[in-house]
Amino acid sequence: MPEIDLEQEKQDILAAYKGMLRAAKHAKKDTETKKRIKTAFDVAAEAHKDVRRKSGEPYIFHPIAVARICAEEIGLGATSIVCALLHDTVEDTEITVEDIERIFGSKEARIIEGLTKISGVVDATVSLQAENFKKVLLTLSEDVRVILIKLADRLHNMRTIGSMRRDKQLKIASETLFLYAPLAHRLGLHAIKSELEDLSLKCTEPEGFESIQNNLKKTEEVRKRFIRKFSSPIKKELEAKGVKFEIKGRSKSIHSIWNKMVKKDVPFEEVFDLFAIRIIIDNEELDEKALCWQVYSVVTDFYSPNIDRLRDWVSVPKANGYESLHTTVMSPTGKWVEVQIRTRRMDDIAEKGFAAHWKYKEGKGESQFDVWIGQVRELLENQEGNALDFMDDFKLNLYSDEIFAFTPNGDMKNLPNGASALDFAFAVHTQVGEKCLGAKVNSKLVPLSHVLRSGDQVEILTSQKQRPKEDWLSFVITHRAKAKIKSSLKDDKREVAAEGRAILEKEFKRLKIAYENISLRQLQKYYKVLSDLDLYYKVATGDINLTHLKGFEVKKGVLQPKKTIRKRVTSYIGQRRSGATDKPASKKQALLIGDNMEKLDYTLAVCCNPISGDEVFGFVTISDGIKIHKVNCSNATQLMSNYAYRVIKARWVDDKNIAFLAGISITGIDDMGIVNNITQIISNELNVNMRSISFESDDGIFEGSVKLYVHDTVHLTDLIANLKKVQGVTKVERRDN
Ligand code: MN
């Protein structure tokens, strides 16, 4: 172990602390506050004094860094700095909440308590994320600083994730993507959201991340030149008009470039020039809106705008507080360029979130934030049933952009993008939703399912006779509407079920069957329904036809399935079972699973079709044993963060006797003989076993799909490289399913 210079370390800690204080220059600086922050530092330093982080540095560097993020990147004040310095003390050291209360006060004690509680639910190894997410949001109603400090904590942990174990890294990264990045987005912390996403990607897709990063560096000069040329006439004109401003070119984040490349299946070259030009206005005039439109006018004097892509969040800010004027204009090179126009205040808020509002007291941001807290609280209170459903609905609401629509009186309703007239009706009032017949959008009659657009004026038509229908669920997207429709359908179902019960009782009487639980269970089993309620309901609606009762026999007044029925059911199950197992037995040798790296039984997940050499993990399913997924499988994030306790380590062992089924797709220019060349390469040169091959040709372009057995990723990569050399072939790619 290298010797540690403790004296030097002490000085480094002090320097970090002073750096944090300098970064907090906006916070109140009276003697009292200074003393409080210093005390927090002393308490934390003493409490963590014998502990080091995984990287080897003294633990206290972490709380100092978190406090610095709170001050510098989120713009929080002295109380938050104090709490950030102390954030891990109650959880990890002897210090208690009572100690904090005694030394600092009740406000600080409550925040630290909140932070400790969240840690308990969010960071536990057994993490059921959906439940936790709800709890996290519940704490929002107490003090939002808890969430902000937690975000700063997560950001610092992500920045220093390199020294963690690989499986922990993956878990933390997927949690970050699943939970913290959307939270940051919803709170309007744009810079932090992007960084969290980029850091997660760097962890889960290191190669993809690095290649985009390198490509961005290589193309930086080209972008800069373009921006200079594009901005130069605007600059001159704005200067002549006496506008103070700064122009920046903003390239997209690595994570969003990656998403585009994967989703649209395009190479970097087709997305690298996606960037926005931002004009930040520094004049200290009060009429910010007029200033923004004045700049808009200058921009569009030089470049013609695409009217469809004008976004005015200056007149109506987004619910997370975002204000900006966006336009997309045609550049002289024939490329569309997005131009974002905003004042310094708006830019601060867009980057740092609502906390920056506190700096601008006259802003309308605080009330927007209250509105948001109100929405979250409502969501939580309405919630019944499954936490995962809730999570899905809520995430939809978190991610999608918003639209705003108006009632006939001009009241504005914020709705997620894609919301229907029926969503709007439920947003107005539950009873308006339940009695909704149709709607008039901008005076035109439309069906309930009509998807609204921003700025629509919506008049809801109701009828006292109307009731929620099952199919309504397919055209609402807001959590509120879904929950209300579901609960109303449940009430309806009970009424209908009562009829079903009466029918069934009558039929039993006719067949002289005692109306007993044993008989009912037999019916449930046979018709595969889960509850009495479902059974009655299906009898009433005719989905269950009672003539089938003839297929049963009555013994001692109790219903018994006849032999034939039982047989039919079991043979059906038998078929499904045998169909699912066609993996060669030799494969079972190729993986080591779990903490002890044992050879356990497993099957390969069909969603990502891993092969030897892929980075993989095991997932313990409820009924199907251990499934092996690729680390970058599209389901991985969800599995790892929702069911972390069912995820186990897995590693391939080298074994050339094993063959994996892999798919590749080949595209190229049609040419007689090309198929022959390809199959030659596959089967002769590389001695690979092909399972299926199919080619389609259209207008001189052919697309081929080949399934073949390979040993591992190296083998497959070699093969792909060789196929790319075939004349006429333009693209060869691995296909996961
Ligand atoms: Mn921490």
Boltz pocket constraint, residues with backbone or C-beta under 6 A from the ligand:
constraints:
  - pocket:
      binder: B
      contacts: [[A, 62], [A, 87], [A, 88], [A, 153]]
      max_distance: 6.0
